[in-house]
Amino acid sequence: MIAQRRPPIEHVLVTGGAGYVGSALVPALLQEGYQVTVLDLYLYGTDVFDDVRTPALREIAGDIRDPEVVQQALEGVDAVIHLACISNDPSYDLDPALGRSINFDAFRPLVQASKRAGVQRFIYASSSSVYGVKQEPQVTEELPLEPLTDYSKYKALCEQVLAEEAAPGFTTVTVRPSTVCGYAKRLRLDLVVNILTAAAFHDRRIRIFGGDQMRPNIHIADMVAVYLDLLVQPDALVDGEIFNAGNENLTVRQLADVVRRNVDPTIEFEVVPTNDNRSYRVSDEKLRGRIGLAPRHTIADAVRDLCEAFKAGKVPGAMNDPLYHNIKRMQAAGLK
């Protein structure tokens, strides 16, 4: 008997699609010809997709913790890219109960609802922070997880849940992204490269805390490329797999040097002592070797892209608008 091939993926649900990565991913999906549904709280405004709204884009302003909203969002969907979460440790620590409810408690119900809806492929955005502090020069997917914070602990637990929910015809993939950098329509300026670039461009000075901690980063265009590629890979190649997504592993001091060289080499940076000596590095050799996907952009590219956006007036109020800082926006919105 000849094995039947499943129909190609045509309709993608992006949870958290109006966030930083989603605001770059959704237009790319539309450009590739997918129908796209976005499920998001739209805490950062509803104008993020003004330039790309077509009948191929369905937007649902709702809470991923609401089963009825999730069921509505899953109608007709072939694949899910799950980005929605309370991102990074400070935002999570603002309200740990809220963070758990969104990042963990809502996860298994979403996965199970996806299976019931006939979703073919579920791609989960975990985090490279699940590794904790490693001494190995190459932090690969095979190393044990040692999350240091509640944020990274629940990211790791969701990976376990996804493995437990494996089922025939339901292809699951976990991505462990490095810190994303570069310009997107829904910009975040609370990520290390973006923070340093904004400070260098607007204040003509850089302050770094510590400096020797390793920080893996990936350009947002390369992050988008990972999700696009994982949608089209054969099931057998990616089902149940975990992939690091990163590019350059540099110290905070080295990142500051990259920023300074590409903004203004005369800028000085101040080094401030810190008790936060967490240090991360990741290897993306599995992603390169398994599916042949290598990053095409550098941290320097991200810095230059941000500077161009600042110059073009695309980031008004960059240094004081809570819109660009997750924790400040969450506080202002009173999310519960």
N, C-alpha and C positions, 0 to 999 in steps of 0.2 A: 504494500500500500504506500502510495506517495504521500509524504507528510504535507499537510496543508499549511501554507504560510498565513500568519495572522494579517489582517488588513493593516495598512500603515497608520501611524498616529496622525490624526487630523486636528483634534481639539485638545488643547492643553489648559488645565487649571493651574494658575500660579497663585498660591496663597501668599499673602504679604506682598502682592505684586506691585503695590504702589510705594514700596520702600526703596531703599538705595539701590540694591542690585536689581530689584524688579523693575525699576523705572528705566533701566537699560535693557533688561531681558525682554520685557513685553514688546517694545517696538521691534526688537530683533526677531522675535517669534512671528510677529505679524508680517514682517518683511520676507520671512521664509515661507509664508503662505499658510501658516497655521491659523485656525480659529483659536481665540484666547478668551478665557474667563479669568478675571481678577477678583479675588476675594480679599478684602482689606478693610480695616477700620477707617482708612483715609484720615488719620490723625494729622497728617502733614499737608492737607489740602486736596482738593479734587481736580486741580488743573494739570496734574502731572502728565496726563495723556491727551491734552488738548490738541496736540499736533498730529496725533495718530488715530483719533477716533474714527472708526469705520464700522459697518455692520459686522465685521469679523471680530470685533472686540465687545465683550459683554462685561460690564462692571457691576459688582455686587458689594455695596458698602455694608459690611456686617462683621459679626464676631465669630471667629473660628470655634469658639466654645458653644455656639448655638447649633444644635443638631439639625434644626429645620433649615437654617441658613446654609449649612454645609451640604445638606441634601440638594437644595436648590442649585448650589454652585457646581455640584457634580453631574448635573443633568447633561447627558450627551458627551461627557468628557472621556477621552481615551488615555490621557496621561496627567499626572499631577507632579508639579515641581513645588515642593513644600519649603517655602522660605519664611513663613510667618513665625515670629518669635519675639520675645523681649530680648533685644540684642545687647550683648556685652555685659561684663560684670557690674559696672556701676548702675546701669539701668535696671538690671535684675535685683540688685541689692536695695534699690529704692523701695520695692514692695515684693519681698520674696514670695508671699502667697499668690500675688498676681502673676509673678514670673512662673511659678510652678503650674498654675492653672492653665496658662497659655502654652508654655514650652513643653509640659509633660502630660498633664491630666487630659488635655484635649487631643493628644497625639494618637493613642490607640483607637479612640472613636473615629478619628479622621481616616485612619488606615482601614479600619473595618468597613466604614461607609464607602470608601473607595472600591474595595473589593465587591461589595454588594452592587455598586453602580456599574460594574463591568470595566473598571479602569485596567488598562493593560500594563502600564508602567508607572511606578511611584519612585520619584527621585527626592531624596531627603537631604537637606542642607544641614549637616552637623557642624563641627568646628574643629580646627586643628588644636584648640586648647584642651581637647579631651586627653591628650598625651601627658599633660602636666610637664614637669621639668625633666628633660632627658639629657643624659651625658653622651649618648651615642651620636656620632657625627652624621649618621643618616637615620632620620626618624621615619621609619617605614610603617605601612599599615599593619604589619605583623607584630609590632611591639605592643606590650600591655598598656591599657589605658590607666592613667593615674590623675583623674581630674582633681583640681585644687579648689574649685569654687562650686557653688550650687548651679550656676549657669552651665559650666562645663559638665558637671555631674549629670544633669538632666539631659543634656545633649547626648551623652554616652548611653544613658538609660533608654532614650528613644531609639538609638541604634539597635539595642537589644530587643526592644518591642518589635521593631520592623523585621528582625530576623525571626522572631516568634510567629509573626503573622504571615510568613512565607506560604505561598499556595501556588499550585500549578496554574499557569496562565497569568499570574500576577508577578511581573518582573519588578524587583526592588533593587535600588542602587543608593548607596550612601556616599555623599561627598563631604570631605573634611576640608573646607576652604581655609587658606591663610587669610590674614587681614587684607581686605580689599581696599584699593586706593584708586584715585582718579576721579574725573568729573562724571556726574550723572545728573539727570533732570531733578531727581529728589536727592540732593547732595547731603552727605554727612560730613561734618567738620569736627567730629569727635573720634576720628581714627588717626593713627599716628602720622602717616605720611600727609594726610589731608590737613591735620592740625598744624604740623610744622610748616607746610607750604603756605597756609593762610596767614600764619604769624609772620613768616618771612616776607610775604608780599605786602601785607597791610601795615604791619608794625615795624618792619625792617629789623627784626630781632627774633632770635629763636632761643627758647629755654627748653632744655632736656633734663629729664629726671634719671639720674644714674648715667647710663650711656653704654654699658657693656652688655646689657641684655640683648639677646638675639630676638629679632622679630621677623617672621616670614611674611612676605607680602605678595599679592597678585593684583595685576592691573584689572580693572573692572571689565574691560573688553575681553580679556582672557577668561575671566570668570563666566561671562555670558557664553563664550565659545564652548566651555566645558558642558554647560547645561544643554546647549543646542546639540552638541555631538552625542551626548548620552541618550538623547531622544531617538537617534537613528541607528545606534549600534545593535547588532543581533542580540537576541535574548541570551543566548548561550555565552556570550562574551562578557556580559555585565550583570546577569542575574545573581543577586545576593552578594555582589562585590562592594568593596569599599575603596574609594580613591582619594588620596590627598590631592588637593589642588593648590599649587603654589608656584613660585618662581625664584625670587631672590631672598636668601636668608642673610640679613645684615644686622649689625648691632644698631641700637638707637643712635649712637654717635655717627655711624656710617650713613644712616638714613639722613641725619641732619646735614652731613657733608654733601650728599646728593642734592638735597633741597637747596642748600646754599649755592652750589655750583650752577644750578639751573634757574635760580631767581636772581641772585646778586652775590658774586664771590666775595664782596667786601663785607657782607653781613657777618657779625659775630654771633656766636651762640654761647649761652650761659649754661653751665652744668650744675645742677642742684642735686644734693644727696637724696637718696630715696630708700625706703625700706622694702619697696616692691622690686625684688630681684628675679621675678619670674622670667624665664628665658625659654623661648621656643624655636625650634627649627624643624622643617619638614622636608621630606624627599618626595618629589612627584614622578619618580622614575617608573612607577607602575602605570600611571596614566600615560606616560610617554610610550612605554614599551607595549602595553596591552592594546591600546587603541590608537597609538601614533599621534597623540595630541600634545604639542609642545607650545608653551607660551610664546607669543609674538610681540609682546610689549614689555617695557621695562618700567622700573620705578621712576626713572628720569622722564619717561614719556608721560607718566601720570602727573608729575609735577608740572611739566610744560602745559599739559591739557588744562590743569586747574588754573594756571596763570592766564591762559588765553580766555578762560571763562570769566575770571575776575576782571580782566581788561575789557571784555565785551559787555560787562554789566549784567551778567547772567546770575550773579550771586549777590543781590542787594542785601546790605546789612550783615555781611559775612561774619563780622566779629562780635555781633551782639544779638542777632535774631535767634530765638530759641528753635526756630524751624530746622536749623542745621545740627541740632544737638538733641539726641534721643532723650536723655534724662531730663533736660529742661522742658522739652515739649510734653513729656509724660506728666511732669509736675503741673504744667499749665493746663493740661487737658483733664486732670483728675481721673485718669483711667483706673477702673476697678475691675 
